[in-house]
Amino acid sequence: KRAAFSSTNFENILTWETEADIPPGTVFDVQYKQYGEKSWLNKPECQSITQTFCNLTHETENFTENYYARVRA
């Protein structure tokens, strides 16, 4: 829940919160897309991860565009 981009030093990091009672071993998958696109794209380095952040700098480098990201547990 509360997934949000944090942009610092030209890096765009997606962070999110988890529920307090999340089961041990829960993994996350991150997807992103550019505004106006229909298809979500997987971020390969952020599939089946346990941390609650993902670096999407490369995928969101065009600062004139808007991007969406989502996380699935």
URBELUR-V206041 format. One line per field, one symbol per residue. phi: phi as a letter, one per 20 degrees, with the letter a starting at -180 (. if undefined). psi: psi as a letter, one per 30 degrees, with the letter a starting at -180 (. if undefined). A space follows every 50 residues. Layout:
phi = ???
psi = ???
//
This chain:
phi = .lfbecdblmdddecbddffdffgnfdccdcbaegneeeedfegfcdldd fdbbedgffcfefeddcdbbcce
psi = lhkkkjjkhgkjkklllllehkkkgklkkklllkkfkekkkkjefhkhlf lhlkjgeefhfjfflkllllkk.
//
